[in-house]
Amino acid sequence: LVMLMTEQNVFVLGSVEAAGAFPYSLNLSPLDYLALAGGASSDAHLRFAVIYRPPRDPSMPMDSGEIIPCDLVEPFLSGFPSVGINMEPGDILYIPDKGEKMTFGEILSSIGVVVNAIRLFD
């Protein structure tokens, strides 16, 4: 039941105006979910956004999921305002602060804490 409820949302966290869980909608991009979260805060570093895609196979509990780098600035600079990635149910879009430098392991660890917290309150 917890997994089912979590799977119906996309989470937007980090340096945004209104972080939270938003209902999943087919074909929405990271930019769409960023807009649902009220947009980026003034401290946001949109070039280094990431999408954490949790593991989909419950038979593989040690699978750490996938982290997808997501530059949210390049689409506007190129003149094609599309990131080319659609969000999936249960995804977490994380927008770091400017100057925040995290390794892949630190990102995965931080998001893991958030995922566990979401599951506790879901």
GUVEXVO-248926 format. One record per residue: residue number from 1; x, y, z of N, C-alpha, C in turn. Coordinates in steps of 0.05 Angstrom, whole numbers, plus 5000, padded with zeros to 4 digits. Each point is the difference from the previous one (the first is absolute). Example, Ala and Ser with C-alpha at 12.3 -4.5 7.8 and 13.67 -1.06 7.14 Angstrom:
2
+-----+------+------+------+------+------+------+------+------+------+
|  nr |   nu |   nv |   nw |  cau |  cav |  caw |   cu |   cv |   cw |
+-----+------+------+------+------+------+------+------+------+------+
|   1 | 5264 | 4886 | 5156 | 4982 | 5024 | 5000 | 5018 | 5024 | 5000 |
|   2 | 4993 | 5021 | 4986 | 5016 | 5024 | 5001 | 4985 | 5022 | 5014 |
+-----+------+------+------+------+------+------+------+------+------+
END
This chain:
122
+-----+------+------+------+------+------+------+------+------+------+
|  nr |   nu |   nv |   nw |  cau |  cav |  caw |   cu |   cv |   cw |
+-----+------+------+------+------+------+------+------+------+------+
|   1 | 5016 | 4976 | 5000 | 4984 | 5024 | 5000 | 5017 | 5025 | 5000 |
|   2 | 5022 | 5000 | 5016 | 5017 | 5024 | 5001 | 5012 | 5005 | 4973 |
|   3 | 5010 | 4979 | 4987 | 5012 | 5003 | 4974 | 4980 | 5010 | 4980 |
|   4 | 4976 | 4991 | 5001 | 4979 | 5008 | 4981 | 4995 | 5030 | 5003 |
|   5 | 4998 | 5010 | 5025 | 4994 | 5029 | 5004 | 5024 | 5017 | 4991 |
|   6 | 5024 | 4991 | 5005 | 5024 | 5014 | 4992 | 5002 | 5001 | 4970 |
|   7 | 4992 | 4978 | 4987 | 5002 | 4998 | 4971 | 4981 | 5019 | 4985 |
|   8 | 4981 | 5011 | 5014 | 4981 | 5018 | 4987 | 5009 | 5029 | 5000 |
|   9 | 5023 | 5005 | 5011 | 5010 | 5027 | 5002 | 5028 | 5003 | 4988 |
|  10 | 5006 | 5025 | 4994 | 5027 | 5008 | 4993 | 5008 | 5020 | 5021 |
|  11 | 5025 | 4998 | 5010 | 5008 | 5018 | 5021 | 5020 | 5020 | 4990 |
|  12 | 4997 | 5025 | 5007 | 5018 | 5021 | 4993 | 5012 | 5011 | 5025 |
|  13 | 5027 | 4998 | 5003 | 5014 | 5008 | 5024 | 5023 | 5018 | 4994 |
|  14 | 5010 | 5013 | 5021 | 5024 | 5016 | 4997 | 4993 | 5029 | 4999 |
|  15 | 5014 | 5014 | 4982 | 4999 | 5029 | 4999 | 4977 | 5009 | 4981 |
|  16 | 4975 | 4996 | 5010 | 4976 | 5008 | 4986 | 4982 | 5015 | 5019 |
|  17 | 4981 | 5014 | 4990 | 4982 | 5017 | 5016 | 4981 | 4984 | 5018 |
|  18 | 4990 | 4977 | 4989 | 4980 | 4985 | 5015 | 5005 | 4970 | 4996 |
|  19 | 5021 | 4989 | 5013 | 5007 | 4972 | 4998 | 4976 | 4983 | 5009 |
|  20 | 4998 | 4976 | 4988 | 4979 | 4982 | 5008 | 4994 | 4978 | 4981 |
|  21 | 4978 | 4986 | 5005 | 4991 | 4978 | 4983 | 4978 | 5011 | 4981 |
|  22 | 5002 | 4993 | 4975 | 4981 | 5008 | 4980 | 4989 | 4976 | 4986 |
|  23 | 4974 | 5000 | 4994 | 4989 | 4976 | 4986 | 5014 | 4995 | 4974 |
|  24 | 5005 | 4975 | 4995 | 5013 | 4992 | 4974 | 4980 | 5005 | 4978 |
|  25 | 5010 | 5012 | 4978 | 4985 | 5003 | 4975 | 5017 | 4991 | 4977 |
|  26 | 4989 | 4984 | 4983 | 5014 | 4990 | 4977 | 5012 | 5023 | 4983 |
|  27 | 5024 | 4996 | 4991 | 5014 | 5018 | 4981 | 5008 | 5027 | 5012 |
|  28 | 5000 | 5003 | 5027 | 5010 | 5025 | 5011 | 5031 | 4998 | 5003 |
|  29 | 5013 | 5022 | 4994 | 5029 | 5001 | 5001 | 5010 | 5011 | 5027 |
|  30 | 5026 | 4999 | 5005 | 5011 | 5012 | 5024 | 4993 | 5030 | 5002 |
|  31 | 5000 | 5014 | 4977 | 4992 | 5028 | 5000 | 4971 | 5004 | 5009 |
|  32 | 4983 | 4983 | 4992 | 4972 | 5001 | 5008 | 4997 | 4997 | 5030 |
|  33 | 5014 | 4981 | 5011 | 4999 | 4995 | 5029 | 5013 | 5023 | 5016 |
|  34 | 5022 | 5011 | 4988 | 5012 | 5024 | 5013 | 4980 | 5022 | 5001 |
|  35 | 4984 | 5004 | 4979 | 4980 | 5021 | 5000 | 4978 | 4994 | 5021 |
|  36 | 4993 | 4975 | 5003 | 4980 | 4993 | 5021 | 5010 | 5006 | 5028 |
|  37 | 5026 | 4999 | 5003 | 5013 | 5005 | 5026 | 5005 | 5030 | 5004 |
|  38 | 4988 | 5017 | 4983 | 5002 | 5029 | 5003 | 5025 | 5011 | 4987 |
|  39 | 5015 | 4984 | 4986 | 5025 | 5009 | 4987 | 5024 | 4998 | 5019 |
|  40 | 5023 | 5006 | 4989 | 5025 | 4998 | 5014 | 5003 | 5024 | 5019 |
|  41 | 5013 | 4995 | 5022 | 5007 | 5022 | 5018 | 5023 | 5016 | 4989 |
|  42 | 5007 | 5022 | 5011 | 5022 | 5017 | 4990 | 5027 | 4986 | 5004 |
|  43 | 5001 | 4980 | 5017 | 5026 | 4986 | 5005 | 5002 | 4975 | 4983 |
|  44 | 4981 | 4994 | 4983 | 5000 | 4975 | 4985 | 5022 | 4999 | 4979 |
|  45 | 5011 | 4976 | 4997 | 5020 | 4995 | 4979 | 4987 | 4980 | 4980 |
|  46 | 4986 | 5011 | 4980 | 4984 | 4984 | 4982 | 5016 | 4983 | 4981 |
|  47 | 5025 | 5006 | 4996 | 5017 | 4984 | 4983 | 5006 | 4973 | 5012 |
|  48 | 4999 | 4998 | 5026 | 5008 | 4975 | 5014 | 4977 | 4986 | 5014 |
|  49 | 4976 | 5004 | 4989 | 4977 | 4985 | 5010 | 5004 | 4970 | 4995 |
|  50 | 4987 | 4984 | 5016 | 5001 | 4971 | 4996 | 4972 | 4988 | 5004 |
|  51 | 4996 | 4978 | 4987 | 4975 | 4985 | 5004 | 5009 | 4973 | 5013 |
|  52 | 4989 | 4994 | 5023 | 5005 | 4974 | 5012 | 4976 | 4982 | 4992 |
|  53 | 5006 | 4979 | 4987 | 4979 | 4981 | 4992 | 5004 | 4975 | 5018 |
|  54 | 4982 | 4996 | 5019 | 5002 | 4977 | 5018 | 4999 | 4973 | 4985 |
|  55 | 5011 | 4979 | 5012 | 4998 | 4974 | 4988 | 4971 | 4992 | 4995 |
|  56 | 4995 | 4987 | 4978 | 4972 | 4992 | 4993 | 4994 | 4971 | 5006 |
|  57 | 5021 | 4984 | 5005 | 4996 | 4971 | 5005 | 5001 | 4994 | 5029 |
|  58 | 4977 | 4994 | 5013 | 5000 | 4994 | 5029 | 5016 | 4976 | 5008 |
|  59 | 5007 | 4982 | 4980 | 5015 | 4976 | 5006 | 5030 | 5007 | 5003 |
|  60 | 5007 | 5025 | 4994 | 5028 | 5009 | 5002 | 5003 | 5022 | 5021 |
|  61 | 4997 | 4994 | 5026 | 5000 | 5021 | 5020 | 5026 | 5015 | 5003 |
|  62 | 5022 | 4989 | 4991 | 5025 | 5014 | 5003 | 5007 | 5017 | 4975 |
|  63 | 4982 | 5000 | 4980 | 5004 | 5017 | 4977 | 4998 | 5029 | 5009 |
|  64 | 5020 | 5017 | 4993 | 5000 | 5027 | 5010 | 4985 | 5020 | 4983 |
|  65 | 4988 | 4990 | 4978 | 4986 | 5018 | 4982 | 5019 | 5014 | 4981 |
|  66 | 4991 | 5021 | 4988 | 5015 | 5014 | 4979 | 5000 | 5030 | 5005 |
|  67 | 5023 | 5013 | 4996 | 5001 | 5029 | 5001 | 5006 | 5010 | 4972 |
|  68 | 4982 | 5018 | 4991 | 5001 | 5010 | 4973 | 5007 | 5030 | 5001 |
|  69 | 5023 | 5008 | 4990 | 5006 | 5029 | 4999 | 4981 | 5014 | 4982 |
|  70 | 4992 | 5025 | 5008 | 4979 | 5013 | 4985 | 5006 | 5030 | 5000 |
|  71 | 5012 | 5010 | 4978 | 5006 | 5028 | 4997 | 4974 | 5014 | 4992 |
|  72 | 4990 | 5017 | 5017 | 4975 | 5014 | 4994 | 5004 | 5027 | 4987 |
|  73 | 5025 | 5008 | 4995 | 5005 | 5025 | 4987 | 5005 | 4997 | 4970 |
|  74 | 5014 | 4979 | 4992 | 5008 | 4996 | 4972 | 4976 | 5000 | 4981 |
|  75 | 4977 | 4989 | 5006 | 4978 | 5001 | 4981 | 4993 | 5028 | 4992 |
|  76 | 5002 | 5019 | 5018 | 4993 | 5028 | 4993 | 5022 | 5013 | 4984 |
|  77 | 5025 | 4993 | 5006 | 5022 | 5012 | 4985 | 5001 | 4989 | 4971 |
|  78 | 4991 | 4975 | 4997 | 5000 | 4988 | 4973 | 4976 | 5008 | 4983 |
|  79 | 4980 | 5012 | 5013 | 4976 | 5007 | 4986 | 4979 | 4979 | 4998 |
|  80 | 5005 | 4977 | 5013 | 4981 | 4977 | 5001 | 4993 | 4995 | 5029 |
|  81 | 4979 | 5013 | 5010 | 4993 | 4998 | 5029 | 4988 | 4973 | 5007 |
|  82 | 5016 | 4980 | 4997 | 4993 | 4973 | 5008 | 5025 | 4986 | 5010 |
|  83 | 4997 | 4987 | 5023 | 5023 | 4987 | 5012 | 5004 | 4973 | 4987 |
|  84 | 4980 | 4988 | 4988 | 5002 | 4974 | 4987 | 4997 | 4977 | 5019 |
|  85 | 4992 | 5006 | 5024 | 4996 | 4979 | 5020 | 4972 | 5004 | 5012 |
|  86 | 4984 | 4980 | 5000 | 4974 | 5001 | 5014 | 5003 | 4988 | 5027 |
|  87 | 4987 | 5011 | 5019 | 5000 | 4989 | 5027 | 4983 | 4975 | 5001 |
|  88 | 5007 | 4983 | 5019 | 4985 | 4975 | 5004 | 4989 | 5000 | 5028 |
|  89 | 4979 | 4985 | 5006 | 4989 | 4998 | 5027 | 5021 | 4992 | 5020 |
|  90 | 5002 | 5014 | 5022 | 5019 | 4994 | 5021 | 5027 | 5015 | 4997 |
|  91 | 5004 | 5014 | 4977 | 5025 | 5014 | 4996 | 5003 | 5023 | 5020 |
|  92 | 5025 | 5007 | 5005 | 5006 | 5024 | 5017 | 5017 | 5018 | 4983 |
|  93 | 4991 | 5025 | 4996 | 5016 | 5021 | 4987 | 5013 | 5016 | 5022 |
|  94 | 5027 | 5001 | 5000 | 5014 | 5015 | 5020 | 5015 | 5023 | 4987 |
|  95 | 4995 | 5024 | 5010 | 5014 | 5024 | 4990 | 5020 | 5009 | 5022 |
|  96 | 5026 | 4999 | 4994 | 5019 | 5008 | 5021 | 5003 | 5030 | 5001 |
|  97 | 5012 | 5010 | 5022 | 5006 | 5028 | 5003 | 5025 | 5006 | 4984 |
|  98 | 5003 | 5025 | 4992 | 5025 | 5009 | 4988 | 5023 | 4995 | 5019 |
|  99 | 5022 | 4990 | 4990 | 5023 | 4995 | 5016 | 5000 | 4973 | 5014 |
| 100 | 4977 | 4987 | 4999 | 4998 | 4973 | 5013 | 5012 | 4980 | 4981 |
| 101 | 5021 | 4987 | 5010 | 5013 | 4979 | 4983 | 4997 | 4974 | 5015 |
| 102 | 4987 | 4981 | 4988 | 4997 | 4974 | 5013 | 5009 | 4978 | 4981 |
| 103 | 5012 | 4980 | 5011 | 5008 | 4977 | 4984 | 4976 | 4983 | 4995 |
| 104 | 5003 | 4981 | 4981 | 4978 | 4982 | 4994 | 4991 | 4985 | 5025 |
| 105 | 5018 | 4991 | 5016 | 4994 | 4985 | 5025 | 4985 | 5018 | 5020 |
| 106 | 5008 | 5025 | 5002 | 4986 | 5018 | 5019 | 4972 | 5006 | 4990 |
| 107 | 4996 | 5003 | 4974 | 4973 | 5004 | 4989 | 4983 | 4976 | 5006 |
| 108 | 5010 | 4977 | 4995 | 4985 | 4975 | 5004 | 4993 | 4997 | 5030 |
| 109 | 5019 | 5005 | 5017 | 4996 | 4998 | 5029 | 4979 | 5020 | 5009 |
| 110 | 5002 | 5025 | 4991 | 4980 | 5020 | 5008 | 4972 | 4994 | 4991 |
| 111 | 4998 | 4991 | 4975 | 4974 | 4993 | 4989 | 4989 | 4975 | 5014 |
| 112 | 5018 | 4981 | 5007 | 4991 | 4977 | 5014 | 4987 | 5007 | 5027 |
| 113 | 5011 | 5019 | 5014 | 4988 | 5009 | 5025 | 4972 | 5012 | 4995 |
| 114 | 4998 | 5016 | 4979 | 4974 | 5013 | 4993 | 4980 | 4978 | 4993 |
| 115 | 5008 | 4980 | 4984 | 4982 | 4979 | 4991 | 4989 | 4985 | 5025 |
| 116 | 5018 | 4994 | 5018 | 4992 | 4985 | 5024 | 4981 | 5017 | 5017 |
| 117 | 5005 | 5026 | 5002 | 4982 | 5018 | 5014 | 4972 | 5001 | 4987 |
| 118 | 5000 | 5002 | 4974 | 4975 | 5001 | 4985 | 4984 | 4974 | 5006 |
| 119 | 5013 | 4978 | 4999 | 4986 | 4974 | 5005 | 4989 | 4999 | 5028 |
| 120 | 5014 | 5012 | 5019 | 4990 | 5000 | 5028 | 4974 | 5016 | 5003 |
| 121 | 4998 | 5022 | 4985 | 4976 | 5017 | 5003 | 4979 | 4996 | 4979 |
| 122 | 5006 | 4983 | 4980 | 4981 | 4996 | 4978 | 4976 | 4983 | 5009 |
+-----+------+------+------+------+------+------+------+------+------+
END
